[in-house]
Each structure stands twice: as C-alpha cells, then as structure tokens.
Amino acid sequence: MEVLDISIIIVNWNTKDLLISCISSVYQTLSDSISYEIIVVDNGSKDGSSDAIRRIYPQVRLIQNKRNLGFACANNKAFRIMKGRYALLLNTDCTLTEGAVENLFYFMEKRPEAGACCGQLLNPDGSKQNSFSNFPSLLEFLTNKSLLKIIWPSKFPGKYISYDKPIEVDSCIGACMMIRKKALKDIGYFDEDYFFFFEETDLAYRLKKAGWKIYFVPHAKIYHEQGKSVGSGIESRAMYYRSMYIFLRKHYSDRYILYRSVIFLRLIINTMLNLIATTFSLGLSKKVRDRFLRYIKLIIWHMRGCPQIYPDGER
C-alpha cells in the first residue's frame, strides 16, 4: 500500500456546508511538499453531504455509514484504511490557516517521542479557545476549570497564557489533532464505548501510560466554530456527562463514586442558583430560563440512570 505523510480524517453528520468549507481550507492551505489524502466518514447524514462530496471533491475517500455511529467508531473506520504515517483529525467546523498542518507535521517529525499534538484553536473573531486540557481531577470538579486556569496556570495551562513555543500537555481537544500511526498501533484505536466527547481524553491517557508524549504547538492556528458540529442542547450535555462517567469508571475506578457524587452535587447547586436567577428575573430572561430548564432535564436524566442519548434520536 502506498504510504503518505498525512491522512486527514473528517467525520461529518449533517453539516454539509461546513464540510465543504473545511475541505476547501485543506486544499487552500496545505503545500505540495507534504503528501496527503482526505478521508470523510459520513455518519448517516440526511442533508446530501455524501452526494456533495462525490460531486465537488471526487478525489476524497468517502466512507458512508448508514447511521450515526459516533465520533470514535467513525474515526476508527478511517484509521483502518489510512495510508498516512500520521492521522490529522479535523472537525467540519474547523478552517485551517496557512502553515497550520505543516507546523504540526514537522513538529511531529522532529519529536519521535510525540504520540499526538494539537494547534491553537481560534474563535471566528481571532480570540483564543482552549485547545488542550488536563485530565479530570477532584479539584476541577469542586471548583471551576476556567477559574483554575486563571489562578493556577502552571498546573492548569490554558488560553489565558501566550505560548511562544510548544509545551507538553495532558490531552488535546479533538477538533484538530494529529496522531502518529505508530502510536495508534501501540495502544489501539479510540474506545467505541464513547459516542462523542472524552474519546480523545481516553486516547491521550492511554498514550501517556504507554510512554508517549502529547504537545500543544501554538504556531499552528485553526479557526473553530465551536459547537456547530455537535450542537449545544440537552443531548450534547448528556453525552458529555455520560462520556465523562465512562472515562472516570475506566481510569479512576477507585475514586469513581466520590467523583460522580461531587459532580451530581455541583449540578444540583447550579440548578438551585439558576432557579434563584429565574425567580429574580420573573422568568422574563429567556437565556436564564432556558439554562434552568436545561439543568432540570440533566438532573432528571441522571435520576433515570444516565441512559445513552443520541442526537435527533439516532441509533
């Protein structure tokens, strides 16, 4: 089989316009000095995404699933057929900037100990997003992750610090992440128990245990329209919590009950605070009212045993 430098893997679910734009940014920004392929894994889209790819980008390798299999399973299908020495995972709501992929690629080439790396994610206005994260901790559950990044940046690095050189991190945000194929063969692919969220955290945790390192490369910049590829409603939040519990049970089994209790207690406190805010606003603020109702639904979902929730009822 022909060996390429990079396999760019894009998982899509009903985001046709974003997908076309994302692929366009690949062709516009990636130089001819790097050999690559693009693999699109379509998770049963009903918006004509697959037909659009065949029509506009017939050279793209297309894997068409009959239903939404989730992020982990979809990427694993691409991993099995990839020709690249590296996989670049790219969300459909990402737009690459000039030199972004090259920065990640040549960094990995110079660091054989690096199992994965990521660049700086940017909002559409150019402001920074969190591009990497720490592994979950009790301190994070008891307080606030954003606050910890501000008051304890050495332990919880984040977007509030400007980095002029790569740094080692716990885990990359999966919106744009490069992974060494050799490292994937070493530890295995994504755990398909995760439908969406935490699959990259789980992979990073296993990479670290196997001796690989993970880096943030600040000069690789990627615009990311956060949330557009998965949404931000109750289904998305429930998937997040469920995936977090899978991770905690798998890797922190001795602390699982404690962590889950703290998370649920915090959810109740946030619900009460939002009830107070809703009461004081007389229910006139739609934003406050919707947030309160979202917390109520999450509590009910927890009380039902955290069943799997799929977007738009997909199975």
N, C-alpha and C positions, 0 to 999 in steps of 0.2 A: 504494500500500500504506500502511496506517495506520502511523504512526510512534509508538513508545512510548519511554519513558525507558530501561527495562532489560529485557533478555531473560535470564532466569535459566535456565541450562543445566545439567542434571544428567544425568550419564552413569551408567547402572546396569548391573550384571552380578550377578545372583543375590543381591541384598541387599534383598529386598522390604520387610522390616520397617524397615530403616534408611531406605530411600527414602521410605516413608510418613511416618516421623517427620521427616525432613528437609523434605519439602514442608509438613508441618504447621507447622514452625517459620517457614517463609516467610510463610504466611498469618497467623500469630500476631504476627509482629514487624514486618512491612512496613506502613507507613502508606499511607493512601489518597491522600496528596499526590504520590505517585510512581506513574506508570503503568507496568505491567509485565506480562509474560507468563512462564509457566513452560514450558520445553521439556524433556521427558525423552527421552533417547536410550537405548533398551534394547538392550544388546549380546547378544541371543540368550539371555536368561535362561530358565531352566527351572523357576523357583520360583513362577511365577504372578504375577510383578511387573507385567506389562502388563495382565493382567486386573484386578489390584487397582487400578491407576491408572484404568482405564476405569470401574470401579465406584465408587471413592471420590472421585476427582478428575476427572470427565469434562471439565472446562474446561481441563485441562492438555493441551498439544500433545504428542502421543506419536509418536516415530519408532521403529519396531520393526525392528531388524536381525535377520536370520536367524541370524547367528553373531557371535561376539565379534570386532569389528573393531579393538579397542584404543581408547585414550583420544583420541588425536589425530584419527583418522578419524571417530570418533563426534561429537566436538565440531565438526569441520568441516561435518558434515551439518547441524548446528543453525545454524552461522554462515550457511549459505547461505539459510536461511528466516527468520532472526531479524528482528523488527520493531524491536528496541530500538536506541537510539543507543549503548548500552553492553551488553556481554555480561558477566554475572556467572557464572563457572564455580564450581560447588558440588559437592563430593563428597557421596555419600549418607551418609557417616559424620560429616557436619557438622550442627551445630544452631546456628542464628543466635540472637543475643541482641538485645534491644530496641535499635533505633537503629543496628545494625551496617551494614545496607545503606545507610541514609541517610548515615552518616558517609562511606562510600566514594563514594557518588554525588555528594554536594555537594562533596567534595574535588575530584573529577574535574571538576565543573562550574566550579570556581574556578581550575583549573590546566590551561589548554588545551594546555600542553606535555607533560602526563602521558599516556603511552600506556597505562599499566596501574598498578594499585595493589592492595594487599592489606591485610588487618587482622591483629590479633593472634590467633593460634590458641592455644586453651587445652585442656589435658587435662581429663577429666571432673571432676577434683578442683579445678580452677581454676588449677593451675600452668601456666606458660607453655611453649609449644612454640616451636621455631624456625619462624618464619613467612616468612622470606626467606633468601636465600643468596647467596654470592659466586659468580662464575664460577669454574670449576675452575682450579687453579694447581698448579705443581710443589711449592710449599711445603706445600700441603694434602695432596698425595699422599705426601710424605716424612714428614710428622708426623701430626697428628691434628686434624681440623676442630674438634672441641669444645674441645680444648686451645687452639687458636689464637684462638677466640672469647673465651677467658678471659684469655689473656696479651697479646693484641693487639686489643682491642675496636675501636680506631679504624679498623683495616684490615679486621677480620673481625667486624662487629657481629652481635649475636645476642640470645638470650633472657636472657642474664645482665645485661643493661643495661635499666633502666627508661627509656622514652622518653615525654616529655610532649607531643611534637609530631611531625608527620610528618617522615620522613627519606628521602633518596634512597638506593636500594639497587640492586644488580645485577639480582636476579631474585626473583620471588615464588614461594612454594610454591603449587602449583596446586590445593590443596584448596579454597581460596576466593580467587578472584582476579577483579577487574573489569578489563575491557579495552575501550578505546574502539574503536568500529566503524570510525571514520575511520582509526585506526592499523592495523587489520587490513586495510583496503583498500589501505593504503600499502605494507605489507610482505608481505601474503599470509597465509594461514591456517597452522595447525600443519603441520609436516613429517610426513607419514604414514609415513616410514621408522621413526619411533619408535612402538612398540606401547604402551608405558607407561614412564613416567619420562623426564625430561630434555626432554620436548616443550615445557614452559613455559620451561625454561632456554634452549633454542634460540630460542623466540619472543622472549624478553627480549633475547637477544644481537642478534637482527636489528632489534628496536625501537631499541636503543641505537645501532646502526650507522646507522640512518636518522634519528637525531637526536631521538627520543622519550625521555622520562624515565620512570622507574619508582619508585614510592614505597611506603613502609610507613606505614600510618595506624593508630597504636596504640590509638586510642579505639574502633575498630571491632573488637568481640570476637566470636569464633566458637569454640564448643566443637567439638573434633575428636577422634573416637575413632580415633586414628592406626593405620593398617594394616588396619582392618576392611573397607575397600572393595577391597583388592587382596591382602591376606594377607602373610605374612612367611616363607614357606617357601623352598625352594631355587629354585622357579620365579620367585618375586618377586626374589630376589637376582640370579639370572642375567639377568632382564630389565633390572635396574638396571645391571649391568655392560655389557651389550650396548648399551643406550641411551647410556651414558657414552662408549663407544668410537665410536659413530656421531657424537656431538657433537664429540669430540676430532678425529676424522678430517676432519670437515666444516669446523671453525673453527680448529683448531690443527694443520693438516697438517704444518707444518714441525717440530713438536715431538711428533708423534703417536707415533713409535716410542719415543722417550725416555719419554713419559708412560706408555705401555702397559707398558713394561718395568718401570718403577718400581712400577706398580700390581700387576703379577704377582709381583714380588719381595716386596712387602709381604704379599700373600696367602699366599705360601709361609712367610714369617716368622710370620704369625698362626697358620698351620696347625701349625707346629712348637711354638709356645708353647702351643697348645691340646692338642697331643699330650703335652707335659710335664705340663700340668694334669690331663689324663685319667689319666696314669700315676700321679701322686701321689695322686689320689683313688681309685685302684684301679678306675676305671671305675664307681664307685658313684653318682656325681652325674650324674643324667640330663641336667641342663642343660648341664654341661661336655661330656658325651659327645655330645650332640646337636649342640652347636656345632662340635666337632671333626669330626664326620661331615659337617656342612654345608660346612665348609672343604674337606674331601677331595673332595666332589662338585663344588664350584666349580672346583677345580684340574683334575679330570677333564674338566669341561665346557670349560675353557679349552684343554686339550690336544686336544679334539675340534674346535677352531676356533670356539668360541662360537656354536653354532647357535641359531636362534631357538627359544625355549621358550615355549609358550603355556599359560596356566592350564588345568588339567584336560584337556590335550590339545586345546583348542580351536584351530581354524584359520580 
